[in-house]
Amino acid sequence: MSAEPIAPTADPTLVGTTATKAERTGFSVPWRFILNRVLFYVFTAWAAITINFFIPRMMKGDAVSSFMARSQGQLTPAAEKALRLMFGLDSSVPLWRQYLDYWGMLLRGDLGVSISTGMAPVSEAIASALPWTLGLVGTATVISFAVGTGLGAVIGWKRGSRLDALVPVTTFLGTVPYFWFGLIFIAIFSSALGWFPAGHAYEVGVEPGWNGEFIGQVLSHAALPVLTIVIASLGGWVLGMRNMMLTVLDEDYITVAQAKGMPNRRVLWRYAARNAVLPQIQSFALSLGFIVGGTIVMEMVFSYPGIGLLLLNATSAKDYALMQGIFLVLVLAVLVANIIADVVYAVLDPRTRQTES
Protein backbone atom coordinates (compact mmCIF):
# COMPACT_ATOMS: atom_id res chain seq x y z
CA MET A 1 0.00 0.00 0.00
CA SER A 2 1.07 3.56 -0.56
CA ALA A 3 3.02 5.23 2.22
CA GLU A 4 2.22 8.72 0.87
CA PRO A 5 0.96 11.03 3.61
CA ILE A 6 -2.71 11.90 3.54
CA ALA A 7 -4.69 14.82 4.82
CA PRO A 8 -6.56 13.96 8.01
CA THR A 9 -10.26 13.34 7.77
CA ALA A 10 -11.14 14.37 11.30
CA ASP A 11 -11.39 18.05 10.34
CA PRO A 12 -12.50 18.47 6.69
CA THR A 13 -12.27 22.27 6.88
CA LEU A 14 -8.50 21.99 6.76
CA VAL A 15 -8.50 20.68 3.21
CA GLY A 16 -11.49 22.60 1.95
CA THR A 17 -13.66 19.55 1.22
CA THR A 18 -16.95 18.24 2.49
CA ALA A 19 -16.72 14.87 4.23
CA THR A 20 -19.43 12.43 5.12
CA LYS A 21 -19.98 11.38 8.69
CA ALA A 22 -18.26 8.05 8.02
CA GLU A 23 -15.24 9.82 6.50
CA ARG A 24 -15.02 12.27 9.39
CA THR A 25 -15.09 9.52 11.98
CA GLY A 26 -12.79 7.32 9.91
CA PHE A 27 -14.54 4.07 10.86
CA SER A 28 -16.19 3.09 7.56
CA VAL A 29 -14.59 0.02 6.00
CA PRO A 30 -16.29 -1.56 2.95
CA TRP A 31 -17.08 -5.22 3.34
CA ARG A 32 -15.86 -5.86 -0.20
CA PHE A 33 -12.44 -4.60 0.79
CA ILE A 34 -12.34 -6.99 3.73
CA LEU A 35 -13.61 -9.89 1.61
CA ASN A 36 -10.99 -9.30 -1.09
CA ARG A 37 -8.22 -9.27 1.46
CA VAL A 38 -9.50 -12.39 3.20
CA LEU A 39 -9.69 -14.29 -0.11
CA PHE A 40 -6.17 -13.21 -0.94
CA TYR A 41 -4.89 -14.43 2.41
CA VAL A 42 -6.78 -17.71 2.12
CA PHE A 43 -4.92 -18.40 -1.11
CA THR A 44 -1.67 -17.31 0.54
CA ALA A 45 -2.35 -19.69 3.43
CA TRP A 46 -2.89 -22.59 1.02
CA ALA A 47 0.36 -21.82 -0.80
CA ALA A 48 2.28 -21.47 2.46
CA ILE A 49 0.93 -24.75 3.86
CA THR A 50 1.78 -26.53 0.61
CA ILE A 51 5.33 -25.21 0.71
CA ASN A 52 5.45 -26.09 4.39
CA PHE A 53 4.71 -29.71 3.45
CA PHE A 54 7.25 -30.10 0.65
CA ILE A 55 10.30 -28.20 1.95
CA PRO A 56 11.08 -30.49 4.93
CA ARG A 57 10.85 -33.49 2.63
CA MET A 58 13.47 -31.96 0.38
CA MET A 59 15.98 -31.97 3.24
CA LYS A 60 18.58 -34.69 3.50
CA GLY A 61 17.57 -37.37 5.99
CA ASP A 62 14.41 -37.50 8.08
CA ALA A 63 13.22 -37.71 11.67
CA VAL A 64 13.08 -41.51 11.77
CA SER A 65 16.62 -41.93 10.46
CA SER A 66 17.86 -39.42 13.04
CA PHE A 67 15.95 -41.21 15.79
CA MET A 68 17.32 -44.60 14.74
CA ALA A 69 20.86 -43.23 14.79
CA ARG A 70 20.40 -41.95 18.34
CA SER A 71 18.98 -45.31 19.47
CA GLN A 72 22.34 -46.96 18.62
CA GLY A 73 20.81 -50.12 17.20
CA GLN A 74 18.34 -50.73 20.04
CA LEU A 75 15.35 -50.59 17.67
CA THR A 76 14.58 -53.29 15.16
CA PRO A 77 13.87 -52.74 11.45
CA ALA A 78 10.24 -53.56 12.19
CA ALA A 79 10.13 -50.71 14.70
CA GLU A 80 11.65 -48.38 12.11
CA LYS A 81 8.98 -49.36 9.59
CA ALA A 82 6.25 -48.75 12.17
CA LEU A 83 7.67 -45.32 12.91
CA ARG A 84 7.75 -44.43 9.23
CA LEU A 85 4.13 -45.44 8.88
CA MET A 86 3.23 -43.40 11.96
CA PHE A 87 4.94 -40.25 10.71
CA GLY A 88 3.88 -40.61 7.08
CA LEU A 89 7.43 -41.17 5.85
CA ASP A 90 6.94 -44.56 4.27
CA SER A 91 8.65 -44.48 0.87
CA SER A 92 6.05 -46.89 -0.50
CA VAL A 93 3.35 -44.22 -0.08
CA PRO A 94 3.32 -41.74 -3.01
CA LEU A 95 4.12 -38.14 -2.16
CA TRP A 96 0.77 -36.90 -3.43
CA ARG A 97 -0.94 -39.33 -1.08
CA GLN A 98 1.12 -38.04 1.84
CA TYR A 99 0.10 -34.52 0.85
CA LEU A 100 -3.61 -35.39 0.91
CA ASP A 101 -3.20 -37.19 4.22
CA TYR A 102 -1.48 -34.11 5.61
CA TRP A 103 -4.42 -31.91 4.64
CA GLY A 104 -6.79 -34.42 6.14
CA MET A 105 -4.93 -34.26 9.45
CA LEU A 106 -4.96 -30.46 9.41
CA LEU A 107 -8.70 -30.35 8.79
CA ARG A 108 -9.17 -32.63 11.78
CA GLY A 109 -6.98 -30.38 13.90
CA ASP A 110 -4.29 -33.05 14.17
CA LEU A 111 -0.75 -31.71 13.77
CA GLY A 112 0.83 -35.11 14.27
CA VAL A 113 3.26 -36.49 16.84
CA SER A 114 6.66 -35.00 17.65
CA ILE A 115 9.47 -37.54 17.65
CA SER A 116 11.93 -35.13 19.28
CA THR A 117 9.77 -34.49 22.36
CA GLY A 118 9.16 -38.09 23.39
CA MET A 119 6.25 -38.83 21.03
CA ALA A 120 4.17 -35.99 22.45
CA PRO A 121 1.45 -34.45 20.26
CA VAL A 122 2.75 -31.49 18.28
CA SER A 123 -0.12 -29.33 19.50
CA GLU A 124 0.88 -29.94 23.13
CA ALA A 125 4.55 -29.17 22.44
CA ILE A 126 3.64 -25.89 20.73
CA ALA A 127 1.08 -24.98 23.39
CA SER A 128 3.67 -25.39 26.14
CA ALA A 129 6.23 -23.12 24.44
CA LEU A 130 4.02 -20.54 22.71
CA PRO A 131 2.86 -18.60 25.81
CA TRP A 132 6.45 -17.92 26.84
CA THR A 133 7.32 -16.47 23.45
CA LEU A 134 4.10 -14.45 23.19
CA GLY A 135 4.60 -12.96 26.62
CA LEU A 136 8.29 -12.19 26.17
CA VAL A 137 8.66 -11.14 22.53
CA GLY A 138 5.15 -9.68 22.36
CA THR A 139 5.75 -7.39 25.31
CA ALA A 140 9.14 -6.31 23.96
CA THR A 141 7.73 -5.63 20.48
CA VAL A 142 4.85 -3.50 21.76
CA ILE A 143 7.19 -1.51 24.01
CA SER A 144 9.74 -0.90 21.25
CA PHE A 145 7.01 0.10 18.77
CA ALA A 146 5.30 2.51 21.16
CA VAL A 147 8.50 4.10 22.43
CA GLY A 148 10.22 4.19 19.03
CA THR A 149 7.22 5.58 17.16
CA GLY A 150 6.50 8.24 19.78
CA LEU A 151 10.15 9.23 20.00
CA GLY A 152 10.47 9.34 16.21
CA ALA A 153 7.43 11.60 15.97
CA VAL A 154 8.85 14.05 18.49
CA ILE A 155 12.30 14.03 16.84
CA GLY A 156 10.74 14.67 13.43
CA TRP A 157 8.55 17.46 14.79
CA LYS A 158 11.56 19.16 16.40
CA ARG A 159 13.86 18.66 13.44
CA GLY A 160 17.19 20.40 13.70
CA SER A 161 17.21 20.19 17.49
CA ARG A 162 19.54 18.24 19.73
CA LEU A 163 17.11 15.34 19.62
CA ASP A 164 18.40 14.51 16.13
CA ALA A 165 21.49 13.05 17.81
CA LEU A 166 19.32 10.17 19.04
CA VAL A 167 18.75 8.93 15.49
CA PRO A 168 22.30 7.73 14.74
CA VAL A 169 22.62 6.35 18.26
CA THR A 170 19.47 4.21 18.03
CA THR A 171 20.32 3.23 14.45
CA PHE A 172 23.75 2.02 15.54
CA LEU A 173 22.22 0.01 18.38
CA GLY A 174 19.87 -1.56 15.84
CA THR A 175 22.82 -2.93 13.87
CA VAL A 176 24.16 -4.84 16.87
CA PRO A 177 23.02 -8.50 16.91
CA TYR A 178 20.62 -9.60 19.62
CA PHE A 179 22.99 -12.11 21.12
CA TRP A 180 25.72 -9.50 21.66
CA PHE A 181 23.38 -7.40 23.75
CA GLY A 182 22.26 -10.52 25.56
CA LEU A 183 25.80 -11.58 26.44
CA ILE A 184 26.74 -8.04 27.51
CA PHE A 185 23.65 -7.68 29.71
CA ILE A 186 24.27 -11.08 31.30
CA ALA A 187 27.88 -10.14 32.05
CA ILE A 188 26.92 -6.76 33.56
CA PHE A 189 23.52 -7.11 35.18
CA SER A 190 23.66 -10.79 36.10
CA SER A 191 27.27 -11.84 36.69
CA ALA A 192 28.77 -8.53 37.87
CA LEU A 193 25.86 -6.79 39.62
CA GLY A 194 23.62 -9.77 40.31
CA TRP A 195 20.45 -7.77 39.66
CA PHE A 196 18.74 -10.22 37.30
CA PRO A 197 18.91 -13.97 36.58
CA ALA A 198 21.06 -15.06 33.65
CA GLY A 199 18.55 -17.36 31.98
CA HIS A 200 15.54 -19.69 32.01
CA ALA A 201 11.96 -18.60 32.61
CA TYR A 202 11.96 -19.22 36.38
CA GLU A 203 14.06 -20.90 39.04
CA VAL A 204 14.16 -24.65 39.48
CA GLY A 205 11.83 -25.76 42.25
CA VAL A 206 9.34 -22.93 41.83
CA GLU A 207 5.85 -24.26 41.24
CA PRO A 208 4.15 -22.57 38.25
CA GLY A 209 0.87 -20.89 39.13
CA TRP A 210 -0.91 -17.58 39.53
CA ASN A 211 0.90 -16.61 42.71
CA GLY A 212 3.22 -13.79 43.66
CA GLU A 213 6.37 -15.89 43.85
CA PHE A 214 5.99 -17.41 40.39
CA ILE A 215 4.95 -14.14 38.72
CA GLY A 216 7.90 -12.38 40.30
CA GLN A 217 10.23 -15.10 39.03
CA VAL A 218 8.84 -14.80 35.50
CA LEU A 219 9.20 -11.00 35.47
CA SER A 220 12.74 -11.02 36.80
CA HIS A 221 13.87 -13.71 34.34
CA ALA A 222 12.22 -11.87 31.43
CA ALA A 223 13.78 -8.47 32.23
CA LEU A 224 17.08 -8.96 30.40
CA PRO A 225 15.59 -10.64 27.28
CA VAL A 226 12.96 -7.89 26.98
CA LEU A 227 15.61 -5.19 27.39
CA THR A 228 17.72 -6.90 24.74
CA ILE A 229 14.93 -6.95 22.16
CA VAL A 230 13.74 -3.40 22.89
CA ILE A 231 17.18 -1.82 22.53
CA ALA A 232 18.06 -3.84 19.43
CA SER A 233 14.79 -3.03 17.63
CA LEU A 234 14.18 0.55 18.78
CA GLY A 235 16.27 2.18 16.05
CA GLY A 236 14.12 1.00 13.16
CA TRP A 237 10.92 2.42 14.65
CA VAL A 238 12.58 5.75 15.50
CA LEU A 239 14.17 6.19 12.07
CA GLY A 240 11.04 5.16 10.13
CA MET A 241 8.72 7.46 12.04
CA ARG A 242 11.14 10.38 12.00
CA ASN A 243 11.59 10.18 8.20
CA MET A 244 7.85 10.01 7.59
CA MET A 245 7.30 12.98 9.90
CA LEU A 246 9.76 15.05 7.87
CA THR A 247 7.73 14.27 4.75
CA VAL A 248 4.35 14.97 6.35
CA LEU A 249 5.44 18.29 7.87
CA ASP A 250 5.92 19.72 4.38
CA GLU A 251 2.26 19.12 3.47
CA ASP A 252 -0.11 22.02 3.03
CA TYR A 253 -2.65 20.87 5.60
CA ILE A 254 -0.01 21.06 8.34
CA THR A 255 0.72 24.66 7.38
CA VAL A 256 -3.00 25.47 7.30
CA ALA A 257 -3.54 23.86 10.72
CA GLN A 258 -0.73 25.92 12.22
CA ALA A 259 -2.00 29.07 10.51
CA LYS A 260 -5.41 28.53 12.11
CA GLY A 261 -3.69 28.81 15.50
CA MET A 262 -4.15 25.18 16.56
CA PRO A 263 -1.98 24.06 19.49
CA ASN A 264 1.26 22.40 18.40
CA ARG A 265 0.44 19.28 20.39
CA ARG A 266 -2.81 18.81 18.49
CA VAL A 267 -1.15 19.39 15.12
CA LEU A 268 1.62 16.95 16.04
CA TRP A 269 -0.49 14.02 17.21
CA ARG A 270 -3.85 14.62 15.50
CA TYR A 271 -2.60 15.45 12.02
CA ALA A 272 1.13 14.90 11.45
CA ALA A 273 1.69 11.74 13.50
CA ARG A 274 -1.61 10.21 12.42
CA ASN A 275 -0.57 10.30 8.77
CA ALA A 276 3.09 9.50 9.32
CA VAL A 277 2.29 6.37 11.31
CA LEU A 278 0.58 4.54 8.42
CA PRO A 279 3.72 2.76 7.11
CA GLN A 280 4.61 1.88 10.70
CA ILE A 281 1.35 -0.02 11.06
CA GLN A 282 2.25 -2.48 8.30
CA SER A 283 5.67 -3.05 9.84
CA PHE A 284 4.12 -3.49 13.26
CA ALA A 285 1.68 -6.06 11.88
CA LEU A 286 4.55 -8.08 10.45
CA SER A 287 6.35 -7.79 13.78
CA LEU A 288 3.29 -9.10 15.61
CA GLY A 289 3.09 -12.03 13.24
CA PHE A 290 6.73 -12.95 13.69
CA ILE A 291 6.36 -12.75 17.47
CA VAL A 292 5.11 -16.33 17.26
CA GLY A 293 8.42 -17.37 15.73
CA GLY A 294 10.30 -15.71 18.52
CA THR A 295 14.00 -14.94 18.29
CA ILE A 296 15.90 -18.20 18.19
CA VAL A 297 19.32 -16.80 19.05
CA MET A 298 17.97 -14.74 21.95
CA GLU A 299 16.18 -17.76 23.39
CA MET A 300 19.38 -19.78 23.05
CA VAL A 301 21.44 -17.15 24.89
CA PHE A 302 18.99 -16.93 27.77
CA SER A 303 17.93 -20.63 27.65
CA TYR A 304 14.35 -19.40 27.39
CA PRO A 305 11.76 -22.14 26.72
CA GLY A 306 10.06 -20.39 23.82
CA ILE A 307 8.88 -21.42 20.39
CA GLY A 308 12.13 -20.32 18.74
CA LEU A 309 14.22 -22.75 20.77
CA LEU A 310 11.65 -25.46 20.11
CA LEU A 311 11.94 -24.83 16.37
CA LEU A 312 15.72 -25.04 16.56
CA ASN A 313 15.54 -28.40 18.32
CA ALA A 314 12.99 -29.68 15.82
CA THR A 315 15.20 -28.66 12.91
CA SER A 316 18.23 -30.37 14.42
CA ALA A 317 16.24 -33.58 14.91
CA LYS A 318 14.60 -33.32 11.46
CA ASP A 319 11.27 -33.56 13.24
CA TYR A 320 8.95 -32.94 10.27
CA ALA A 321 5.74 -32.90 12.26
CA LEU A 322 6.94 -30.37 14.82
CA MET A 323 8.60 -28.18 12.18
CA GLN A 324 5.44 -28.14 10.10
CA GLY A 325 3.30 -27.38 13.13
CA ILE A 326 5.48 -24.45 14.18
CA PHE A 327 5.66 -23.06 10.64
CA LEU A 328 1.89 -23.40 10.31
CA VAL A 329 1.29 -21.40 13.48
CA LEU A 330 3.83 -18.81 12.30
CA VAL A 331 2.20 -18.46 8.87
CA LEU A 332 -1.29 -18.13 10.30
CA ALA A 333 -0.10 -15.54 12.82
CA VAL A 334 1.49 -13.42 10.09
CA LEU A 335 -1.60 -13.67 7.88
CA VAL A 336 -4.00 -12.73 10.66
CA ALA A 337 -1.76 -9.82 11.70
CA ASN A 338 -1.70 -8.54 8.12
CA ILE A 339 -5.48 -8.80 7.79
CA ILE A 340 -5.89 -6.73 10.94
CA ALA A 341 -3.31 -4.24 9.65
CA ASP A 342 -5.17 -3.91 6.34
CA VAL A 343 -8.41 -3.14 8.14
CA VAL A 344 -6.75 -0.60 10.45
CA TYR A 345 -5.01 0.94 7.44
CA ALA A 346 -8.37 1.28 5.68
CA VAL A 347 -9.81 2.98 8.75
CA LEU A 348 -7.01 5.53 8.86
CA ASP A 349 -6.55 6.02 5.11
CA PRO A 350 -9.76 7.15 3.33
CA ARG A 351 -8.16 6.61 -0.10
CA THR A 352 -8.05 2.88 0.59
CA ARG A 353 -11.76 2.80 1.31
CA GLN A 354 -12.57 4.80 -1.82
CA THR A 355 -10.48 2.64 -4.19
CA GLU A 356 -11.79 -0.64 -2.80
CA SER A 357 -15.47 0.37 -2.53
N, C-alpha and C positions, 0 to 999 in steps of 0.2 A: 504494500500500500504506500501511497505517497506520504513523504515526511514533510511536505511543504506546509508551512504555518498557515493557519486559517484564522479568519476574524471570528471572535467569540459570538455566540448566538444569544448569550444571556441578556445583552443590551443592544437591540437592533438599531437604536438611534445612532450608535457609533459608526455604522457603516452606511447609513442612509437608506436602509431597506426596511420593508415591512415583513415581519416574521410571524408565522402562525404560532399558536400556543404551544404546539408540540415542538416547534423549532426553538422557541424561546426557552422551554424547559430542558430540551436536549434529551428527552427520554423516549422518542419515537423511533422504533427500530422495525422496519418492514419484515414481515414473516418470510417473504420470498428471499430476502437476503440471508436470513438465518437458515432457511431450508437449503439454499445453494451451498452455503458453507458446510453444512452438516453432510450433504451428499458428497462433497469433495473430500471431506475427512473420512467418510466411510470407505471410499475408494482407496484413500491413502492407507487406512488401517488394513485393508485387505492386502495391498501390495507389501506393506511392512511385515505382516504376519507371514506371508508367503516367503519373503526373503529371510525372515527369521527361521523358517523351517529348513531352507536349503543351505544357508551358509554354514551352520555347524557340521552338516554332513559333507561339506567340501574340505573340512579340516582333516589332517592326517591323524589316523587313529580314532578311537572312540572311547566312551566311558567304560564299556565292558572290558576292552583290552587293557585299559589302565587299571581297572579293578583287579583283573586277573594277575597282572604283573605285581601288584601290591600284595596279593594273597600268597605269593611265593610257592605256587604249585599245590596249595591246600584245597583248591576247588577242582572238581572233575570236569571233563569236557561236557558232560551232560548238564552240569550246573551252569557252565558258560552258555550253552544253547538255551537253557531256560531263561537266563538273564537277558539274552538277546531278544527272545520272544517277548519278555516283559517290557523291555524298553523300546520295542519296535525297531530293532537294529538287525533283524534277521535278513541276511543277504538274499534269501530265497523269496522274500516278499518284495515285489516291484516298488520302486520309489513312488510312483503315482498312487499306489495303494497306501503306502505309509502316509502320504500327504493327505489323502481323504480320511484316514483314521485319525490323523492329528486334528483335523477340523472337527471331526466327530467328538473327540475328547474335549476340545475347547467349547463346543456348543453345550456339552454336558457340565461344563465348569470344572473339568478334570485336567489339571496341568501335569499330571504324571507323578512319578516317584523319583526322588533324588538319590542317586547312588553314592554321592559324596557326603551325605548327611545321615548315613545309616539307614537307608531305605525309607526315609520320612517323606510324606507327601510334599510336593513342591509348594503347594499353597501354604502349608504350615511353616515351611522354612522361610518363605518370603514374609509371611505375616509376623514372624518373630523378629525379623531384622528391619522391616520397613518402618515401624514407629520410631526407632532410634534415628534413622536417617531423616525422616520427615521432621522430627523435633529439632534435630541439630542443624542440618543444612537449611531447612525451611526457615527457622528463626534467624540464622545468619544472613540468608538471602533477603528476607524482608527488611532487616535492620540496615544492611548495606544499600539496598535500593532506596529506602526512605531517607537515610542520612545523605547518601551520595546525590540523589536527585534534588533534595532541598538545598544542600550546599552548592551544587552546581547552579541552581537558579539564582541564589544570592550572589555568587561570584560573577555570573553573567550580567546580572542587573547592575552590579557595582564594578563594571569593567574599567580597567585602568587603575584600580586600587591595589592595595597591598595584598588583598585576598587572591589576586592572580597568582601569587607565589605558591598557593596550595595546589594548583593544577599540575605543575611538573613533579611536585613531591608525591602526590597521590598516583600519578601516572607511573612514576618510577617504582613505587611500591607494588603496583599492579603487574609489573614485569617480573617480580620475584616469585619463584615457584612456591606453591603451598607448603611443600614439605620443608623448605628452608625456614620459613616463618615458624612452622611447627617445631622443628628442632631447636631453633633459637629460643622460642618461648619456653620450651621444656627445660633448656639449660638455665634460663634466667629465673623464671617464675616457679619452677618446680624443684630443680636440683639445687640452685643457689639460694633462693629466698624461701622455698618451701610453702608458697602461698596456695598453689593448686596441685592436684594430682597429675601425674605424668601420662596417664592413659586409662583405658577401660571406661565403661559407663558407670560403674559403681564398685565399691570395695567388696572383696570376697567375704562372704559371711553375712552380708546385709540382705535381709529378706525383701524382695520387691513388693511394693504395695503403696497405697495412697496414704502414706504416713510421713511425718516431718523428717525422720531420719533418712528415708529412701529418697525423697524429693531433694533434700539438701545434698545428698551424695550425687544425684544426677546433675544438679545444677553446677556443683563444684567441678565435676569431671568434664562437663561440657564447656566450661568457661574458656579454656585455651583453644579448643577446636573452633569455637564460634569466633573468637578474636582473630584466629588465623584466617578464616574465610572472609570476615568483614574487611580486614585490612588489605588482603590480597585482591578483593573484588571491588573495593570502593572507588578506585581510580577511573574505571570504565564508566560508572554512573555519573561521576562528577564531570568528566570530560564531555560525555555525550550531552548532558543537560546544559552545560555551559555553552557549548557550541551552538546548540539550537536556540538558546536564549539570545545569543548575539545576532542570529538571523531574524528572530521574531521582533526584537527591539527596533529594527529598521522599518517595520511595517507602518503603514499610515494610521491604522486604527489605534496603535499605541500612542502616536503623536497626538491624535485627536482626543484620546482619553486624558492625556496629561494636560492638553489645552483646556479641557472642560473643568480643570481644577480637581480631578479625582485624587484621593490620597494615593501616595506612591505604593503603599502596601496593597491596596485594592488592585491597582494596575499590575503590580508584580504578580500576585497570586491568581487574580480573577481572569486576567487577560493574557499576559505574557507567558506565565508558567503553564497555564491551562493548554495553550497551543503548543508550547515547546515540549511538553511531556508526552505527546502522542507517539513519537518513535520509541520512547523509553518503555511504553506499555508493551509493545511487541517484544522487546528484549526481555522485559520482566516476565512475560508469559512463557517464553522459552526457558528462562531461568527456573520458573516454578515447575515446568515439566521435567527438567533435568535434575531437580531436587531428588526425585525418586531414585535416580542413578547414583546419587551421592558423589563423593569425591574419593576415589579409590585410594590414592596415595595418602591423603589426609587420614583416612580411616586406618591405613596401615601404620602410619607414624604414631597415632594415638591408640592403636589396638582397639578401635571402636567397633562394636558389633553391628555395623550398619549393612545396608544392601550392597554398597560398593565392595566391601571386603568379602561378602558372600559371593558376588559375581566373580571376583578374582579367584576365589577358591574353586568355584564351579568351572572356570576356564582352565585352570591348572589340571583339574581332574577330568576334563572333557565330558563333563556332566551335561549332556544335551538337554535333558528335561529341565534342569534348574536354570541353565543359560536361557533357554527359550522362554521360561516363565518370567524371568527377570526382565528380559528384553521386551516381552509382551506388556508387562506393567509399565515399563519405561515409555514405550510407544504410545500406549493409551493415555498416560499422564501428559505427554507432550501434546497430543491431539486435543485433549480436553482443555488444556491450558490455552491453546491457540484459538479454540472456538470461543472461549470466554473472552480472550483478548479481542477477537474480531467484533464481538457484540459490544464490548466497552468502547472500542474504537469507533464503531458506528454511532454510539450514543454521543461521543464527544465531537465527532467530525460530521457535520451535516452533509458534506459533499458525498460521503459514502452512502448515506441514506438516499440521497437523490439519484445517484447513479444506479443503485441496485433496486429502486422501487419501480 
